[in-house]
Amino acid sequence: MRQLYNDFGHWIRRQFPFRVQKLSVDAGFTCPNRDGKIGHGGCIYCNNDTFNPSYCDSRLSVTEQLVRGKAFFARKYPDMRYLAYFQAFTNTYDSLDHLKALYDEALSVDGVVGIVIGTRPDCVDDDLLDYLAELNRHTFVIVEYGLETVNDTTLHLINRGHDFACSRSAVERTHERRIITGGHIILGLPGEDADESLRQAEIISSMPLDILKIHQLQVIRGTRLARMYAENPFHLYTVEEYIRLVSGYIRRLRPSLVLERFVSQSPKELLIAPRWGLKNHEFTDLLNNYMRENGYSQGDLFAEEW
């Protein structure tokens, strides 16, 4: 069967001779747009409780969280190996010495064969990237940036605290050091319609990213976005609308870009809207069927001049 897109599952299986699973770690970080360095309140849509699994608890050490995570997955796959995923908040926002200690602790846990570091483009400097480049010579490293959008007006609206030039610079400097570089974007942010999202796909493709995560905008309880939505409701995509949009987005991405996900699923008790009632794999099945029925594939509308 023809491959519709360059998916992460196939790609990660080529990186290792065994099955690997990401284990989330909450190392107690914050963000510069939360603690007052550049702002307060964080991004308007952010509630980290939406993606921290049950075994992930910042009150525990990195080792304890990883051991609990291994136990969570070992019942199903006893021979699994693991990638320590520093996910919550900004996981490079500290001194280099402290970061080294945390990353080294994670990599010392039995069965951990690599590290994934989620961070912001404005929270990496050359000293840190040089260290990660050296670490990358000895173990598997991914640095994953929250890009969210390439539109500076939207970045200001969502309280990111940096512009797109910062995002591009961080991605380029990471790629130059031959570190696997990931990005994360959100489709449907306030003020961005489908045409704007599709315009951005070509810009994302022009960046030296290796991996991309995509997901729909979700309105989560306890966020400023939730208050905005209550006061002045804005359009959120239906499943059918989002499938058409994300399919068009994929078609405009360069074929070499690895696509890790297309949708996110927040806990029901925290999610205000949109409530699609679909598991991630169910959405992916619908997307695959839509693309297959229409003869679409990743990059079939990619503009080569990028």
C-alpha positions as a Markdown table, in Angstrom:
| # | Residue | x | y | z |
|---|---|---|---|---|
| 1 | Met | 0.0 | 0.0 | 0.0 |
| 2 | Arg | 1.3 | 3.5 | -1.0 |
| 3 | Gln | 2.7 | 5.5 | 2.0 |
| 4 | Leu | 0.6 | 8.6 | 2.6 |
| 5 | Tyr | 3.2 | 10.4 | 4.6 |
| 6 | Asn | 6.5 | 10.0 | 6.3 |
| 7 | Asp | 5.3 | 8.8 | 9.7 |
| 8 | Phe | 7.2 | 8.8 | 12.9 |
| 9 | Gly | 6.4 | 5.1 | 13.7 |
| 10 | His | 8.3 | 3.8 | 10.7 |
| 11 | Trp | 11.1 | 6.3 | 11.1 |
| 12 | Ile | 11.8 | 5.5 | 14.8 |
| 13 | Arg | 11.9 | 1.8 | 14.0 |
| 14 | Arg | 14.7 | 2.5 | 11.6 |
| 15 | Gln | 16.7 | 4.2 | 14.3 |
| 16 | Phe | 16.8 | 1.3 | 16.7 |
| 17 | Pro | 17.0 | -2.5 | 16.5 |
| 18 | Phe | 14.4 | -2.8 | 19.2 |
| 19 | Arg | 11.1 | -1.2 | 20.2 |
| 20 | Val | 11.3 | 2.1 | 22.0 |
| 21 | Gln | 8.8 | 4.1 | 24.0 |
| 22 | Lys | 9.0 | 7.7 | 25.3 |
| 23 | Leu | 8.7 | 8.1 | 29.0 |
| 24 | Ser | 7.6 | 11.6 | 30.1 |
| 25 | Val | 9.5 | 13.4 | 32.9 |
| 26 | Asp | 8.5 | 16.4 | 34.8 |
| 27 | Ala | 11.7 | 17.9 | 36.2 |
| 28 | Gly | 10.0 | 20.9 | 37.8 |
| 29 | Phe | 10.9 | 23.5 | 35.2 |
| 30 | Thr | 8.9 | 26.7 | 34.6 |
| 31 | Cys | 8.9 | 29.0 | 31.6 |
| 32 | Pro | 10.2 | 32.6 | 31.1 |
| 33 | Asn | 6.7 | 33.8 | 30.2 |
| 34 | Arg | 5.5 | 32.4 | 33.5 |
| 35 | Asp | 8.1 | 33.5 | 36.1 |
| 36 | Gly | 8.3 | 37.1 | 35.0 |
| 37 | Lys | 11.6 | 37.0 | 33.0 |
| 38 | Ile | 9.7 | 38.0 | 29.9 |
| 39 | Gly | 6.1 | 37.8 | 31.0 |
| 40 | His | 3.5 | 36.2 | 33.3 |
| 41 | Gly | 0.8 | 33.6 | 32.9 |
| 42 | Gly | 2.4 | 31.4 | 30.3 |
| 43 | Cys | 0.9 | 30.7 | 26.8 |
| 44 | Ile | -2.9 | 31.4 | 26.8 |
| 45 | Tyr | -3.8 | 27.8 | 26.0 |
| 46 | Cys | -1.4 | 26.0 | 28.3 |
| 47 | Asn | -2.3 | 23.6 | 31.1 |
| 48 | Asn | 0.5 | 21.0 | 31.5 |
| 49 | Asp | -1.9 | 18.7 | 33.3 |
| 50 | Thr | -3.3 | 17.8 | 29.9 |
| 51 | Phe | -0.3 | 15.8 | 28.9 |
| 52 | Asn | 1.5 | 14.6 | 32.0 |
| 53 | Pro | 0.8 | 10.9 | 32.4 |
| 54 | Ser | 0.0 | 9.4 | 35.8 |
| 55 | Tyr | 3.5 | 8.2 | 36.5 |
| 56 | Cys | 4.9 | 11.7 | 35.9 |
| 57 | Asp | 5.2 | 13.7 | 39.1 |
| 58 | Ser | 7.6 | 16.6 | 39.7 |
| 59 | Arg | 7.8 | 15.7 | 43.4 |
| 60 | Leu | 9.7 | 12.6 | 42.4 |
| 61 | Ser | 13.2 | 12.4 | 41.1 |
| 62 | Val | 13.9 | 11.9 | 37.5 |
| 63 | Thr | 15.0 | 8.3 | 38.2 |
| 64 | Glu | 11.8 | 7.6 | 40.2 |
| 65 | Gln | 9.6 | 8.9 | 37.4 |
| 66 | Leu | 11.4 | 6.8 | 34.8 |
| 67 | Val | 11.2 | 3.7 | 36.9 |
| 68 | Arg | 7.5 | 4.2 | 37.4 |
| 69 | Gly | 7.1 | 4.8 | 33.7 |
| 70 | Lys | 9.0 | 1.6 | 32.8 |
| 71 | Ala | 6.7 | -0.4 | 35.2 |
| 72 | Phe | 3.7 | 1.2 | 33.4 |
| 73 | Phe | 4.8 | -0.1 | 30.0 |
| 74 | Ala | 6.7 | -3.3 | 30.9 |
| 75 | Arg | 3.5 | -5.3 | 31.4 |
| 76 | Lys | 2.8 | -5.1 | 27.7 |
| 77 | Tyr | 6.3 | -5.0 | 26.3 |
| 78 | Pro | 8.9 | -6.6 | 28.7 |
| 79 | Asp | 11.8 | -6.1 | 26.2 |
| 80 | Met | 11.0 | -2.4 | 25.6 |
| 81 | Arg | 13.7 | 0.3 | 25.7 |
| 82 | Tyr | 13.0 | 3.9 | 26.5 |
| 83 | Leu | 13.6 | 7.5 | 25.6 |
| 84 | Ala | 13.5 | 9.9 | 28.5 |
| 85 | Tyr | 11.1 | 12.7 | 27.4 |
| 86 | Phe | 11.6 | 15.9 | 29.3 |
| 87 | Gln | 8.2 | 17.3 | 28.3 |
| 88 | Ala | 6.6 | 19.6 | 30.9 |
| 89 | Phe | 7.2 | 23.3 | 30.5 |
| 90 | Thr | 10.7 | 24.5 | 29.3 |
| 91 | Asn | 13.3 | 21.8 | 29.8 |
| 92 | Thr | 16.4 | 23.9 | 29.0 |
| 93 | Tyr | 15.4 | 26.8 | 31.3 |
| 94 | Asp | 18.1 | 26.4 | 33.9 |
| 95 | Ser | 21.8 | 26.5 | 34.4 |
| 96 | Leu | 23.9 | 24.3 | 32.2 |
| 97 | Asp | 25.3 | 22.4 | 35.2 |
| 98 | His | 21.8 | 21.6 | 36.5 |
| 99 | Leu | 20.6 | 20.5 | 33.1 |
| 100 | Lys | 23.6 | 18.2 | 32.6 |
| 101 | Ala | 22.9 | 16.6 | 36.0 |
| 102 | Leu | 19.2 | 16.0 | 35.1 |
| 103 | Tyr | 20.0 | 14.6 | 31.6 |
| 104 | Asp | 22.8 | 12.4 | 32.9 |
| 105 | Glu | 20.6 | 11.0 | 35.6 |
| 106 | Ala | 17.9 | 10.1 | 33.0 |
| 107 | Leu | 20.5 | 8.4 | 30.8 |
| 108 | Ser | 21.9 | 6.4 | 33.7 |
| 109 | Val | 18.5 | 4.6 | 34.2 |
| 110 | Asp | 18.6 | 1.0 | 33.0 |
| 111 | Gly | 16.9 | 0.6 | 29.6 |
| 112 | Val | 17.0 | 4.3 | 28.7 |
| 113 | Val | 18.7 | 4.6 | 25.3 |
| 114 | Gly | 18.2 | 8.3 | 24.5 |
| 115 | Ile | 16.7 | 11.6 | 25.5 |
| 116 | Val | 14.0 | 13.9 | 24.0 |
| 117 | Ile | 14.1 | 17.5 | 25.3 |
| 118 | Gly | 11.0 | 19.8 | 24.8 |
| 119 | Thr | 11.8 | 23.5 | 25.0 |
| 120 | Arg | 11.3 | 27.0 | 23.7 |
| 121 | Pro | 13.3 | 28.6 | 20.9 |
| 122 | Asp | 14.3 | 31.5 | 23.2 |
| 123 | Cys | 15.7 | 29.1 | 25.9 |
| 124 | Val | 18.8 | 27.6 | 24.1 |
| 125 | Asp | 22.2 | 29.2 | 23.8 |
| 126 | Asp | 25.3 | 28.0 | 22.0 |
| 127 | Asp | 26.9 | 26.6 | 25.1 |
| 128 | Leu | 23.9 | 24.3 | 25.7 |
| 129 | Leu | 23.7 | 23.3 | 22.0 |
| 130 | Asp | 27.4 | 22.5 | 22.0 |
| 131 | Tyr | 26.9 | 20.3 | 25.0 |
| 132 | Leu | 23.9 | 18.6 | 23.4 |
| 133 | Ala | 26.0 | 18.1 | 20.2 |
| 134 | Glu | 28.6 | 16.3 | 22.2 |
| 135 | Leu | 26.0 | 14.2 | 24.0 |
| 136 | Asn | 24.5 | 13.3 | 20.6 |
| 137 | Arg | 27.8 | 11.7 | 19.7 |
| 138 | His | 27.3 | 9.1 | 22.4 |
| 139 | Thr | 23.5 | 8.7 | 22.7 |
| 140 | Phe | 20.3 | 9.4 | 20.8 |
| 141 | Val | 19.1 | 13.0 | 21.2 |
| 142 | Ile | 16.1 | 14.9 | 19.9 |
| 143 | Val | 15.5 | 18.6 | 20.7 |
| 144 | Glu | 11.8 | 19.5 | 20.2 |
| 145 | Tyr | 10.8 | 23.2 | 19.9 |
| 146 | Gly | 7.4 | 24.6 | 20.6 |
| 147 | Leu | 7.0 | 26.8 | 17.4 |
| 148 | Glu | 3.2 | 26.9 | 17.5 |
| 149 | Thr | 2.9 | 29.4 | 14.6 |
| 150 | Val | 5.2 | 31.4 | 12.2 |
| 151 | Asn | 2.9 | 34.4 | 12.5 |
| 152 | Asp | 4.4 | 37.1 | 14.8 |
| 153 | Thr | 1.0 | 38.7 | 15.5 |
| 154 | Thr | -0.3 | 35.3 | 16.7 |
| 155 | Leu | 2.8 | 34.7 | 18.7 |
| 156 | His | 2.2 | 38.0 | 20.5 |
| 157 | Leu | -1.5 | 37.2 | 21.1 |
| 158 | Ile | -0.8 | 33.8 | 22.6 |
| 159 | Asn | 1.9 | 35.3 | 24.9 |
| 160 | Arg | 4.8 | 33.3 | 23.7 |
| 161 | Gly | 7.3 | 36.1 | 24.4 |
| 162 | His | 9.4 | 35.6 | 21.2 |
| 163 | Asp | 9.1 | 36.1 | 17.5 |
| 164 | Phe | 9.4 | 33.7 | 14.6 |
| 165 | Ala | 12.9 | 34.9 | 13.8 |
| 166 | Cys | 13.9 | 33.4 | 17.2 |
| 167 | Ser | 12.2 | 30.1 | 16.2 |
| 168 | Arg | 14.0 | 29.9 | 12.9 |
| 169 | Ser | 17.4 | 30.8 | 14.5 |
| 170 | Ala | 17.0 | 28.1 | 17.2 |
| 171 | Val | 16.1 | 25.4 | 14.7 |
| 172 | Glu | 18.9 | 26.3 | 12.3 |
| 173 | Arg | 21.6 | 26.4 | 15.1 |
| 174 | Thr | 20.4 | 23.0 | 16.4 |
| 175 | His | 20.4 | 21.5 | 12.9 |
| 176 | Glu | 23.9 | 22.8 | 12.2 |
| 177 | Arg | 25.1 | 20.7 | 15.1 |
| 178 | Arg | 23.5 | 17.6 | 13.6 |
| 179 | Ile | 21.1 | 17.2 | 16.4 |
| 180 | Ile | 17.7 | 15.7 | 15.4 |
| 181 | Thr | 15.4 | 18.7 | 15.5 |
| 182 | Gly | 11.7 | 18.6 | 16.1 |
| 183 | Gly | 9.0 | 21.2 | 16.0 |
| 184 | His | 5.4 | 21.5 | 17.3 |
| 185 | Ile | 2.7 | 23.6 | 15.7 |
| 186 | Ile | -1.0 | 24.3 | 16.5 |
| 187 | Leu | -3.6 | 24.7 | 13.8 |
| 188 | Gly | -6.6 | 26.9 | 14.5 |
| 189 | Leu | -5.1 | 29.5 | 16.8 |
| 190 | Pro | -7.2 | 32.7 | 17.3 |
| 191 | Gly | -6.9 | 34.9 | 14.2 |
| 192 | Glu | -5.6 | 32.1 | 12.0 |
| 193 | Asp | -8.0 | 30.7 | 9.4 |
| 194 | Ala | -7.4 | 27.7 | 7.1 |
| 195 | Asp | -5.7 | 29.8 | 4.4 |
| 196 | Glu | -3.2 | 31.2 | 6.9 |
| 197 | Ser | -2.4 | 27.7 | 8.2 |
| 198 | Leu | -1.8 | 26.4 | 4.7 |
| 199 | Arg | 0.4 | 29.4 | 3.9 |
| 200 | Gln | 2.6 | 28.5 | 6.9 |
| 201 | Ala | 3.1 | 24.9 | 5.8 |
| 202 | Glu | 5.6 | 26.1 | 3.1 |
| 203 | Ile | 7.5 | 28.2 | 5.7 |
| 204 | Ile | 7.7 | 25.3 | 8.1 |
| 205 | Ser | 9.0 | 23.2 | 5.2 |
| 206 | Ser | 11.7 | 25.7 | 4.5 |
| 207 | Met | 13.2 | 25.2 | 8.0 |
| 208 | Pro | 15.7 | 22.4 | 8.7 |
| 209 | Leu | 13.3 | 20.4 | 10.9 |
| 210 | Asp | 13.6 | 16.6 | 11.0 |
| 211 | Ile | 10.3 | 15.9 | 12.8 |
| 212 | Leu | 7.0 | 17.8 | 13.1 |
| 213 | Lys | 4.1 | 17.5 | 15.5 |
| 214 | Ile | 0.7 | 19.0 | 14.6 |
| 215 | His | -2.4 | 19.3 | 16.6 |
| 216 | Gln | -5.7 | 21.1 | 16.8 |
| 217 | Leu | -6.4 | 24.0 | 19.1 |
| 218 | Gln | -8.1 | 22.8 | 22.3 |
| 219 | Val | -9.7 | 25.0 | 24.9 |
| 220 | Ile | -8.7 | 23.8 | 28.3 |
| 221 | Arg | -10.1 | 24.6 | 31.7 |
| 222 | Gly | -8.1 | 27.0 | 33.8 |
| 223 | Thr | -6.5 | 28.8 | 30.9 |
| 224 | Arg | -6.7 | 32.4 | 29.6 |
| 225 | Leu | -7.9 | 30.9 | 26.3 |
| 226 | Ala | -10.9 | 29.4 | 28.1 |
| 227 | Arg | -11.8 | 32.8 | 29.5 |
| 228 | Met | -11.5 | 34.3 | 26.0 |
| 229 | Tyr | -13.7 | 31.6 | 24.6 |
| 230 | Ala | -16.4 | 32.1 | 27.2 |
| 231 | Glu | -16.5 | 35.8 | 26.7 |
| 232 | Asn | -16.3 | 35.8 | 22.9 |
| 233 | Pro | -16.6 | 32.3 | 21.4 |
| 234 | Phe | -14.5 | 31.8 | 18.3 |
| 235 | His | -14.6 | 29.1 | 15.6 |
| 236 | Leu | -13.1 | 25.7 | 16.5 |
| 237 | Tyr | -12.7 | 23.1 | 13.8 |
| 238 | Thr | -15.1 | 20.2 | 13.4 |
| 239 | Val | -13.5 | 16.8 | 12.8 |
| 240 | Glu | -14.4 | 17.1 | 9.1 |
| 241 | Glu | -13.0 | 20.6 | 8.8 |
| 242 | Tyr | -9.8 | 19.7 | 10.6 |
| 243 | Ile | -9.3 | 16.6 | 8.4 |
| 244 | Arg | -9.5 | 18.7 | 5.3 |
| 245 | Leu | -7.2 | 21.3 | 6.8 |
| 246 | Val | -4.5 | 18.9 | 8.1 |
| 247 | Ser | -4.6 | 16.9 | 4.8 |
| 248 | Gly | -4.0 | 20.1 | 2.9 |
| 249 | Tyr | -1.2 | 21.0 | 5.3 |
| 250 | Ile | 0.5 | 17.6 | 4.9 |
| 251 | Arg | 0.3 | 18.0 | 1.1 |
| 252 | Arg | 2.3 | 21.2 | 1.3 |
| 253 | Leu | 5.1 | 19.8 | 3.5 |
| 254 | Arg | 8.4 | 18.5 | 2.0 |
| 255 | Pro | 8.3 | 14.7 | 1.7 |
| 256 | Ser | 11.5 | 14.3 | 3.9 |
| 257 | Leu | 9.8 | 15.8 | 7.0 |
| 258 | Val | 8.9 | 13.1 | 9.6 |
| 259 | Leu | 5.3 | 13.6 | 10.9 |
| 260 | Glu | 4.8 | 12.4 | 14.5 |
| 261 | Arg | 1.2 | 13.3 | 15.1 |
| 262 | Phe | -1.8 | 15.2 | 13.8 |
| 263 | Val | -4.0 | 15.5 | 16.8 |
| 264 | Ser | -3.9 | 15.8 | 20.6 |
| 265 | Gln | -6.4 | 14.4 | 23.1 |
| 266 | Ser | -6.8 | 16.2 | 26.4 |
| 267 | Pro | -8.5 | 14.6 | 29.5 |
| 268 | Lys | -12.3 | 14.9 | 29.3 |
| 269 | Glu | -12.4 | 16.6 | 32.6 |
| 270 | Leu | -10.2 | 19.4 | 31.4 |
| 271 | Leu | -11.4 | 19.8 | 27.8 |
| 272 | Ile | -14.0 | 22.4 | 27.1 |
| 273 | Ala | -13.9 | 22.2 | 23.3 |
| 274 | Pro | -13.8 | 20.8 | 20.7 |
| 275 | Arg | -15.2 | 17.5 | 22.0 |
| 276 | Trp | -14.8 | 15.2 | 19.0 |
| 277 | Gly | -15.1 | 11.9 | 21.0 |
| 278 | Leu | -12.3 | 10.3 | 19.1 |
| 279 | Lys | -9.2 | 8.5 | 20.2 |
| 280 | Asn | -6.0 | 9.6 | 18.5 |
| 281 | His | -5.8 | 6.4 | 16.4 |
| 282 | Glu | -9.4 | 6.8 | 15.4 |
| 283 | Phe | -8.8 | 10.3 | 14.1 |
| 284 | Thr | -5.7 | 9.0 | 12.2 |
| 285 | Asp | -7.7 | 6.3 | 10.6 |
| 286 | Leu | -10.2 | 8.9 | 9.3 |
| 287 | Leu | -7.4 | 11.1 | 8.0 |
| 288 | Asn | -5.7 | 8.2 | 6.3 |
| 289 | Asn | -9.0 | 7.1 | 4.6 |
| 290 | Tyr | -9.7 | 10.7 | 3.5 |
| 291 | Met | -6.2 | 11.1 | 2.0 |
| 292 | Arg | -6.3 | 7.7 | 0.3 |
| 293 | Glu | -9.8 | 8.2 | -1.2 |
| 294 | Asn | -8.7 | 11.5 | -2.7 |
| 295 | Gly | -5.2 | 10.3 | -3.9 |
| 296 | Tyr | -3.4 | 12.8 | -1.6 |
| 297 | Ser | 0.1 | 12.3 | -0.1 |
| 298 | Gln | 2.7 | 14.3 | 1.7 |
| 299 | Gly | 4.4 | 16.8 | -0.5 |
| 300 | Asp | 2.2 | 16.4 | -3.6 |
| 301 | Leu | 1.6 | 20.2 | -3.4 |
| 302 | Phe | 5.1 | 21.0 | -2.1 |
| 303 | Ala | 6.7 | 24.1 | -3.7 |
| 304 | Glu | 10.2 | 23.1 | -4.6 |
| 305 | Glu | 11.5 | 26.7 | -4.6 |
| 306 | Trp | 11.4 | 26.4 | -0.8 |
